[in-house]
Amino acid sequence: MGYYDVIQPVDGVATYDGDFTAWAFDQARRLRALQSNDIDVAHVAEEIEDRGKEEVARLESFLRLIILHMLKWDYQPNRRSRSWRNSVMIQRKHAAKHLKKNPSLKHVLDQEFGDAYEVARLEAIDETGLPDRIFPETNPYTFDTIMNRELRLDDPE
């Protein structure tokens, strides 16, 4: 099942200003149903749908950056920095704002959260030089944790 099937408007109405992602997928579905000879329906629908997919990718990117810095924070406590903490705080703001503007993305949040962890783990391994086994293969975080856990420089955790 793809995004096309999963992303639906939260309140049953997909509007451009209210939830762009749901609107993009809804408009793509409607265009495909038209099949007009005057419009290159298939390609126009695909382009609109791709815009919706870009919003999904942006969410995954925000989550990936949060997780990356939290992994580094948790597994390299002696290297904790304001920069890592600030990155987490900024990306949290971006993710929360993006979800507020595109509430239909909540339908794909679990999938994107899982995908974000897989990539963030690989990046953490590369950036830290620590052995693969240090970072859990299974995501140790919940969405609530990455969005709300306090990160303090003076906290030994």
Backbone as a chain_set.jsonl record, in Angstrom:
{"seq": "MGYYDVIQPVDGVATYDGDFTAWAFDQARRLRALQSNDIDVAHVAEEIEDRGKEEVARLESFLRLIILHMLKWDYQPNRRSRSWRNSVMIQRKHAAKHLKKNPSLKHVLDQEFGDAYEVARLEAIDETGLPDRIFPETNPYTFDTIMNRELRLDDPE", "coords": {"N": [[0.855, -1.178, 0.0], [0.613, 2.171, -0.895], [1.424, 5.693, -0.369], [-0.602, 6.98, -1.676], [-2.857, 5.491, -1.141], [-3.068, 5.619, 1.625], [-2.908, 8.245, 2.719], [-5.245, 10.383, 3.757], [-7.628, 13.026, 4.173], [-7.771, 14.389, 7.454], [-10.067, 15.448, 8.663], [-11.948, 14.805, 6.81], [-12.088, 16.615, 4.736], [-10.147, 17.859, 2.209], [-8.138, 20.504, 1.85], [-6.294, 23.002, 0.095], [-4.991, 25.002, 1.611], [-5.46, 24.047, 4.164], [-4.499, 21.396, 4.552], [-2.074, 20.528, 2.831], [-0.799, 18.19, 1.889], [-2.754, 16.104, 2.003], [-4.574, 17.3, 0.284], [-3.109, 17.336, -2.143], [-2.852, 14.572, -2.756], [-5.57, 13.927, -2.914], [-6.406, 15.569, -5.048], [-4.878, 14.457, -7.11], [-6.046, 11.896, -7.242], [-8.621, 12.669, -8.063], [-8.1, 13.874, -10.566], [-7.149, 11.677, -12.006], [-9.491, 10.241, -12.179], [-10.959, 11.758, -13.955], [-9.84, 11.581, -16.598], [-9.633, 13.136, -18.993], [-9.376, 14.047, -22.447], [-8.254, 16.432, -23.093], [-6.356, 17.132, -21.288], [-3.205, 16.192, -20.015], [-3.684, 14.022, -18.103], [-2.62, 11.867, -16.563], [0.11, 12.54, -16.173], [-0.068, 15.107, -15.042], [-1.472, 14.529, -12.702], [0.408, 12.85, -11.523], [2.527, 14.65, -11.069], [1.366, 16.407, -9.21], [0.857, 14.617, -7.155], [3.491, 13.924, -6.573], [4.344, 16.254, -5.334], [2.963, 16.027, -2.944], [4.294, 13.776, -1.95], [6.771, 14.89, -1.507], [6.279, 16.379, 0.766], [5.915, 14.355, 2.612], [8.489, 13.301, 2.588], [9.884, 15.474, 3.652], [8.979, 15.454, 6.299], [10.078, 13.005, 7.156], [12.765, 13.669, 6.975], [13.046, 15.683, 8.952], [12.517, 14.1, 11.24], [14.6, 12.23, 11.041], [16.89, 13.814, 11.454], [16.488, 14.658, 14.09], [16.581, 12.189, 15.446], [19.17, 11.304, 14.744], [20.835, 13.167, 16.099], [20.021, 12.663, 18.69], [20.841, 10.026, 19.024], [23.616, 10.357, 18.869], [23.887, 11.993, 21.091], [23.075, 10.267, 23.172], [24.866, 8.092, 22.944], [27.397, 9.097, 22.899], [28.131, 10.575, 25.318], [30.202, 12.117, 26.361], [30.764, 13.923, 24.399], [28.729, 15.66, 24.075], [26.951, 18.554, 22.99], [26.022, 22.023, 22.703], [25.271, 22.507, 20.133], [24.289, 20.021, 19.154], [22.09, 19.721, 20.842], [20.641, 22.049, 20.153], [20.121, 21.516, 17.47], [18.356, 19.35, 17.707], [16.23, 20.64, 19.038], [15.452, 22.601, 17.147], [14.747, 21.013, 14.909], [12.651, 19.609, 16.028], [10.754, 21.642, 16.298], [10.326, 22.222, 13.589], [9.274, 19.738, 12.712], [6.934, 19.503, 14.286], [5.494, 21.768, 13.428], [5.201, 21.124, 10.732], [3.637, 18.808, 10.87], [1.367, 19.939, 11.985], [0.521, 21.635, 9.933], [0.026, 19.768, 7.992], [-1.916, 17.593, 8.742], [-2.696, 15.074, 7.826], [-0.416, 13.618, 7.516], [-0.035, 12.188, 9.787], [-1.002, 9.702, 9.328], [1.041, 8.305, 8.121], [3.067, 8.39, 9.879], [4.214, 6.388, 11.599], [5.526, 4.688, 9.763], [7.332, 6.49, 8.53], [8.78, 7.283, 10.752], [10.048, 4.901, 11.456], [11.606, 4.496, 9.118], [13.182, 6.789, 9.258], [14.7, 6.272, 11.54], [16.275, 4.076, 10.715], [17.98, 5.217, 8.761], [19.149, 7.326, 10.234], [20.547, 5.886, 12.148], [22.542, 4.643, 10.576], [23.867, 6.943, 9.725], [24.766, 7.901, 12.201], [26.551, 5.898, 12.944], [28.479, 6.245, 10.954], [29.257, 8.973, 11.374], [30.173, 9.02, 14.025], [32.064, 7.049, 14.224], [31.884, 4.909, 15.834], [31.461, 1.391, 16.665], [29.123, -0.625, 14.796], [27.488, -2.232, 16.418], [27.029, -0.779, 18.706], [24.884, 0.939, 18.363], [21.479, 0.395, 18.617], [19.718, -1.982, 16.589], [17.015, -2.025, 16.487], [14.687, 0.538, 16.841], [15.151, 2.531, 19.628], [13.637, 4.579, 20.544], [10.555, 6.366, 21.116], [8.031, 8.187, 19.328], [7.044, 10.214, 20.949], [9.148, 10.448, 22.772], [11.316, 11.422, 21.182], [10.309, 13.85, 20.52], [9.859, 15.196, 22.886], [11.625, 14.68, 25.053], [13.769, 16.034, 27.47], [16.897, 17.55, 26.925], [19.798, 17.953, 28.55], [22.815, 19.619, 29.094], [24.26, 19.328, 31.43], [23.411, 16.968, 32.466], [24.071, 13.677, 33.296], [22.844, 11.389, 32.261]], "CA": [[0.0, 0.0, 0.0], [1.416, 3.381, -0.986], [0.888, 6.917, 0.223], [-1.827, 7.277, -2.404], [-3.964, 4.797, -0.482], [-3.085, 5.856, 3.064], [-3.097, 9.638, 3.124], [-6.61, 10.883, 3.616], [-7.81, 14.182, 5.053], [-8.11, 14.029, 8.831], [-11.448, 15.82, 8.967], [-12.789, 14.466, 5.674], [-12.015, 17.651, 3.71], [-8.767, 18.168, 1.842], [-8.029, 21.837, 1.268], [-4.941, 23.434, -0.234], [-4.425, 25.733, 2.743], [-5.675, 23.342, 5.43], [-3.65, 20.203, 4.625], [-1.6, 20.436, 1.457], [-0.486, 16.815, 1.516], [-4.017, 15.408, 1.709], [-5.13, 17.949, -0.909], [-2.353, 16.89, -3.316], [-3.246, 13.206, -3.081], [-6.976, 13.971, -3.31], [-6.488, 16.138, -6.394], [-4.331, 13.46, -8.03], [-7.092, 10.874, -7.422], [-9.714, 13.252, -8.848], [-7.636, 14.028, -11.948], [-7.109, 10.358, -12.653], [-10.874, 9.833, -12.441], [-11.462, 12.536, -15.094], [-9.334, 11.016, -17.849], [-9.974, 14.021, -20.105], [-8.455, 14.046, -23.591], [-7.666, 17.765, -23.214], [-5.334, 17.3, -20.256], [-2.329, 15.042, -19.792], [-4.148, 13.725, -16.756], [-1.716, 10.971, -15.841], [1.323, 13.249, -15.754], [-0.439, 16.197, -14.129], [-1.776, 13.888, -11.426], [1.676, 12.373, -10.97], [3.28, 15.808, -10.571], [0.714, 16.876, -7.982], [1.114, 13.598, -6.14], [4.898, 14.052, -6.183], [4.42, 17.347, -4.351], [2.537, 15.437, -1.673], [5.374, 12.896, -1.504], [7.832, 15.762, -0.997], [5.918, 16.734, 2.142], [6.205, 13.16, 3.41], [9.952, 13.237, 2.69], [10.318, 16.53, 4.582], [8.725, 14.958, 7.648], [11.079, 11.981, 7.436], [14.031, 14.369, 7.158], [13.024, 16.287, 10.289], [12.622, 13.024, 12.218], [15.936, 11.652, 10.913], [17.866, 14.697, 12.097], [16.271, 14.577, 15.541], [17.071, 10.889, 15.907], [20.625, 11.291, 14.587], [21.474, 13.908, 17.19], [19.734, 11.985, 19.959], [21.74, 8.874, 19.093], [24.938, 10.869, 19.214], [23.761, 12.486, 22.474], [22.974, 9.146, 24.095], [25.964, 7.142, 22.839], [28.652, 9.825, 23.051], [27.826, 11.602, 26.32], [31.357, 12.997, 26.58], [30.888, 14.871, 23.288], [27.488, 16.442, 23.989], [27.2, 19.972, 22.716], [24.867, 22.895, 22.479], [24.909, 22.34, 18.723], [23.423, 18.844, 19.037], [20.826, 20.039, 21.517], [19.929, 23.032, 19.34], [19.632, 20.833, 16.275], [17.158, 18.597, 18.111], [15.158, 21.597, 19.334], [15.006, 23.228, 15.898], [14.063, 20.018, 14.084], [11.366, 19.34, 16.688], [9.847, 22.736, 15.904], [9.972, 22.01, 12.181], [8.405, 18.555, 12.607], [5.627, 19.824, 14.875], [4.824, 22.709, 12.524], [4.87, 20.399, 9.504], [2.496, 17.942, 11.176], [0.198, 20.795, 12.202], [0.082, 22.115, 8.623], [-0.321, 18.602, 7.174], [-2.322, 16.564, 9.716], [-2.842, 13.749, 7.212], [0.849, 12.902, 7.633], [-0.104, 11.301, 10.942], [-1.305, 8.368, 8.817], [2.286, 7.648, 7.707], [4.073, 8.722, 10.881], [4.937, 5.19, 12.058], [6.423, 4.247, 8.684], [8.396, 7.48, 8.362], [9.578, 7.228, 11.974], [10.908, 3.723, 11.3], [12.577, 4.765, 8.056], [14.095, 7.816, 9.756], [15.65, 5.639, 12.459], [17.231, 3.251, 9.959], [18.971, 6.091, 8.127], [19.861, 8.046, 11.297], [21.491, 4.926, 12.749], [23.686, 4.529, 9.662], [24.603, 8.21, 9.787], [25.43, 7.971, 13.5], [27.697, 4.987, 12.857], [29.485, 6.906, 10.108], [29.738, 10.229, 11.962], [30.854, 8.837, 15.316], [33.142, 6.068, 14.119], [31.64, 3.828, 16.802], [31.052, 0.135, 16.028], [27.695, -0.792, 14.484], [26.765, -2.891, 17.511], [26.729, 0.21, 19.748], [23.568, 1.525, 18.097], [20.477, -0.68, 18.479], [19.091, -2.153, 15.275], [15.612, -1.666, 16.686], [14.559, 1.905, 17.321], [14.917, 2.579, 21.065], [12.851, 5.772, 20.858], [9.176, 6.544, 20.664], [7.831, 9.521, 18.762], [6.919, 11.126, 22.079], [10.484, 10.655, 23.326], [12.152, 12.313, 20.363], [9.705, 15.184, 20.451], [9.666, 15.842, 24.184], [12.626, 14.433, 26.083], [14.658, 17.155, 27.731], [18.323, 17.285, 26.766], [20.537, 18.925, 29.354], [24.255, 19.431, 29.011], [24.801, 18.955, 32.753], [22.758, 15.734, 32.891], [24.91, 12.547, 32.871], [21.989, 10.324, 31.688]], "C": [[0.896, 1.234, 0.0], [0.743, 4.557, -0.31], [-0.461, 7.261, -0.4], [-3.042, 6.678, -1.701], [-4.137, 5.199, 0.978], [-3.45, 7.283, 3.431], [-4.488, 10.123, 2.731], [-6.739, 12.11, 4.511], [-8.289, 13.745, 6.431], [-9.575, 14.311, 9.13], [-12.406, 15.565, 7.795], [-12.749, 15.475, 4.54], [-10.55, 17.975, 3.446], [-8.736, 19.534, 1.166], [-6.563, 22.202, 1.09], [-4.277, 24.108, 0.958], [-4.521, 24.97, 4.062], [-4.786, 22.136, 5.624], [-3.178, 19.912, 3.21], [-1.373, 19.0, 1.021], [-1.744, 16.041, 1.157], [-4.651, 15.982, 0.449], [-4.434, 17.43, -2.162], [-2.764, 15.475, -3.722], [-4.703, 13.129, -3.53], [-7.122, 14.503, -4.732], [-5.941, 15.164, -7.436], [-5.358, 12.359, -8.299], [-8.215, 11.402, -8.317], [-9.319, 13.424, -10.318], [-7.62, 12.698, -12.674], [-8.518, 9.873, -13.0], [-11.455, 10.556, -13.657], [-11.106, 11.916, -16.433], [-9.76, 11.833, -19.078], [-8.927, 13.946, -21.206], [-7.734, 15.379, -23.73], [-6.501, 17.995, -22.262], [-4.489, 16.026, -20.202], [-2.532, 14.617, -18.336], [-3.133, 12.901, -15.968], [-0.489, 11.717, -15.321], [1.027, 14.41, -14.804], [-0.728, 15.621, -12.749], [-0.499, 13.408, -10.748], [2.494, 13.52, -10.377], [2.678, 16.34, -9.267], [0.974, 15.885, -6.849], [2.569, 13.665, -5.662], [5.096, 15.184, -5.188], [3.991, 16.858, -2.976], [3.62, 14.538, -1.098], [6.543, 13.712, -0.951], [7.546, 16.167, 0.452], [6.159, 15.561, 3.091], [7.714, 13.068, 3.635], [10.489, 14.304, 3.646], [10.114, 16.084, 6.021], [9.789, 13.94, 8.038], [12.438, 12.631, 7.702], [14.114, 15.025, 8.533], [13.24, 15.219, 11.358], [14.024, 12.421, 12.222], [16.973, 12.509, 11.628], [17.714, 14.706, 13.617], [16.897, 13.295, 16.084], [18.593, 10.82, 15.821], [21.307, 11.978, 15.769], [21.166, 13.298, 18.562], [20.601, 10.737, 20.113], [23.144, 9.321, 19.501], [24.959, 11.344, 20.67], [23.829, 11.315, 23.471], [24.209, 8.24, 24.096], [27.347, 7.788, 22.825], [28.46, 10.937, 24.085], [28.984, 12.569, 26.574], [31.537, 14.035, 25.475], [29.639, 15.735, 23.124], [27.807, 17.919, 23.795], [25.89, 20.729, 22.591], [24.362, 22.724, 21.046], [23.974, 21.149, 18.527], [22.067, 19.136, 19.648], [20.011, 21.017, 20.687], [19.372, 22.41, 18.063], [18.35, 20.059, 16.584], [15.989, 19.558, 18.323], [14.58, 22.217, 18.059], [14.221, 22.239, 15.045], [12.73, 19.597, 14.714], [10.337, 20.388, 16.288], [9.376, 22.542, 14.469], [8.991, 20.839, 12.03], [7.006, 18.849, 13.137], [4.837, 20.754, 13.964], [4.361, 22.003, 11.253], [3.667, 19.479, 9.726], [1.225, 18.758, 11.406], [-0.366, 21.278, 10.86], [-0.41, 20.982, 7.719], [-0.764, 17.452, 8.083], [-2.491, 15.173, 9.121], [-1.548, 12.951, 7.277], [0.881, 11.987, 8.853], [-0.394, 9.858, 10.511], [-0.042, 7.606, 8.433], [3.402, 7.856, 8.726], [4.869, 7.5, 11.335], [5.943, 4.72, 11.015], [7.607, 5.203, 8.539], [9.324, 7.498, 9.572], [10.55, 6.048, 11.902], [11.984, 3.931, 10.256], [13.624, 5.774, 8.519], [15.128, 7.196, 10.691], [16.704, 4.843, 11.699], [18.341, 4.107, 9.362], [19.798, 6.823, 9.185], [20.89, 7.134, 11.962], [22.732, 4.786, 11.878], [24.537, 5.793, 9.679], [25.37, 8.335, 11.1], [26.667, 7.073, 13.519], [28.823, 5.658, 12.077], [30.093, 8.128, 10.793], [30.528, 10.033, 13.245], [32.069, 7.92, 15.211], [33.0, 4.928, 15.119], [31.214, 2.558, 16.068], [29.532, 0.061, 15.839], [26.902, -1.291, 15.688], [26.386, -1.925, 18.638], [25.306, 0.74, 19.595], [22.554, 0.415, 17.853], [19.897, -0.752, 17.065], [17.616, -1.789, 15.334], [15.546, -0.289, 17.333], [14.257, 1.932, 18.821], [14.002, 3.727, 21.492], [11.4, 5.624, 20.434], [9.08, 7.937, 20.055], [7.756, 10.548, 19.888], [8.288, 11.446, 22.684], [11.292, 11.641, 22.485], [11.595, 13.727, 20.302], [9.711, 15.921, 21.788], [10.767, 15.646, 25.225], [13.562, 15.629, 26.235], [16.11, 16.71, 27.572], [19.084, 18.377, 27.51], [22.013, 18.606, 29.288], [24.86, 18.959, 30.328], [24.227, 17.644, 33.272], [23.58, 14.54, 32.397], [24.15, 11.422, 32.164], [22.762, 9.043, 31.546]], "O": [[1.827, 1.331, 0.799], [-0.35, 4.443, 0.245], [-1.353, 7.774, 0.276], [-4.116, 7.279, -1.67], [-5.244, 5.125, 1.51], [-4.225, 7.504, 4.362], [-4.836, 10.248, 1.557], [-6.027, 12.221, 5.509], [-9.114, 12.839, 6.553], [-10.248, 13.506, 9.775], [-13.536, 16.052, 7.792], [-13.32, 15.223, 3.478], [-9.807, 18.325, 4.363], [-9.242, 19.703, 0.056], [-5.703, 21.756, 1.849], [-3.125, 23.814, 1.277], [-3.742, 25.225, 4.981], [-4.352, 21.867, 6.744], [-3.806, 19.144, 2.481], [-1.72, 18.63, -0.101], [-1.793, 15.389, 0.114], [-5.203, 15.241, -0.364], [-5.101, 17.115, -3.147], [-2.998, 15.21, -4.902], [-5.035, 12.353, -4.425], [-7.878, 13.948, -5.53], [-6.492, 15.061, -8.532], [-5.529, 11.933, -9.442], [-8.702, 10.701, -9.204], [-10.119, 13.148, -11.212], [-8.034, 12.609, -13.83], [-8.712, 9.176, -13.996], [-12.346, 10.026, -14.321], [-11.966, 11.747, -17.298], [-10.195, 11.269, -20.081], [-7.736, 13.8, -20.933], [-6.711, 15.458, -24.41], [-5.745, 18.953, -22.421], [-5.012, 14.919, -20.329], [-1.677, 14.824, -17.475], [-2.831, 13.223, -14.819], [-0.095, 11.547, -14.167], [1.788, 14.661, -13.869], [-0.279, 16.166, -11.741], [-0.347, 13.547, -9.534], [3.085, 13.377, -9.307], [3.407, 16.681, -8.335], [1.275, 16.28, -5.722], [2.842, 13.483, -4.476], [5.933, 15.081, -4.291], [4.585, 17.231, -1.964], [3.844, 14.535, 0.113], [7.226, 13.27, -0.028], [8.466, 16.284, 1.262], [6.561, 15.757, 4.238], [8.162, 12.79, 4.748], [11.451, 14.053, 4.373], [10.977, 16.308, 6.87], [10.342, 14.01, 9.136], [13.179, 12.177, 8.574], [15.142, 14.932, 9.204], [14.043, 15.403, 12.273], [14.574, 12.133, 13.285], [17.837, 11.984, 12.33], [18.707, 14.757, 14.343], [17.647, 13.321, 17.059], [19.238, 10.322, 16.744], [22.239, 11.435, 16.362], [21.971, 13.412, 19.487], [21.047, 10.426, 21.217], [23.768, 8.723, 20.377], [25.933, 11.121, 21.389], [24.543, 11.372, 24.472], [24.562, 7.681, 25.134], [28.357, 7.089, 22.748], [28.611, 12.115, 23.76], [28.759, 13.716, 26.961], [32.372, 14.931, 25.599], [29.511, 16.461, 22.138], [28.771, 18.456, 24.341], [24.818, 20.154, 22.402], [23.16, 22.792, 20.791], [22.977, 21.256, 17.814], [21.027, 18.843, 19.057], [18.804, 20.832, 20.532], [18.27, 22.75, 17.633], [17.385, 20.105, 15.822], [14.884, 19.31, 17.84], [13.363, 22.34, 17.917], [13.16, 22.573, 14.517], [11.786, 19.265, 13.998], [9.192, 20.061, 15.977], [8.191, 22.677, 14.166], [7.999, 20.942, 11.307], [6.01, 18.487, 12.51], [3.642, 20.55, 13.753], [3.261, 22.254, 10.76], [2.785, 19.385, 8.873], [0.13, 18.315, 11.06], [-1.582, 21.323, 10.674], [-1.177, 21.219, 6.786], [-0.064, 16.445, 8.187], [-2.434, 14.184, 9.852], [-1.57, 11.731, 7.111], [1.734, 11.104, 8.942], [-0.076, 8.912, 11.232], [-0.052, 6.375, 8.421], [4.558, 7.529, 8.456], [6.093, 7.578, 11.444], [7.081, 4.392, 11.349], [8.753, 4.766, 8.437], [10.529, 7.706, 9.426], [11.725, 6.179, 12.243], [13.144, 3.585, 10.476], [14.807, 5.634, 8.212], [16.304, 7.557, 10.641], [17.892, 4.928, 12.008], [19.517, 3.752, 9.453], [21.017, 6.931, 9.049], [21.987, 7.579, 12.298], [23.852, 4.808, 12.386], [25.766, 5.728, 9.651], [26.501, 8.821, 11.113], [27.708, 7.455, 14.053], [29.98, 5.637, 12.498], [31.312, 8.297, 10.792], [31.453, 10.795, 13.526], [32.994, 8.01, 16.019], [33.886, 4.083, 15.239], [30.665, 2.635, 14.969], [28.766, 0.617, 16.627], [25.788, -0.834, 15.945], [25.505, -2.234, 19.441], [24.609, 0.962, 20.585], [22.753, -0.42, 16.971], [19.624, 0.269, 16.433], [17.041, -1.308, 14.358], [16.285, -0.004, 18.276], [13.225, 1.417, 19.25], [13.637, 3.833, 22.663], [11.067, 4.864, 19.525], [9.966, 8.768, 20.257], [8.338, 11.628, 19.788], [8.551, 12.587, 23.062], [11.881, 12.582, 23.017], [12.33, 14.684, 20.059], [9.582, 17.145, 21.817], [10.821, 16.399, 26.198], [14.078, 16.161, 25.252], [16.498, 15.634, 28.027], [19.027, 19.554, 27.155], [22.412, 17.448, 29.412], [25.872, 18.259, 30.327], [24.522, 17.244, 34.398], [23.772, 14.398, 31.189], [24.776, 10.578, 31.523], [22.216, 8.041, 31.085]]}, "num_chains": 1, "name": "protein.A"}
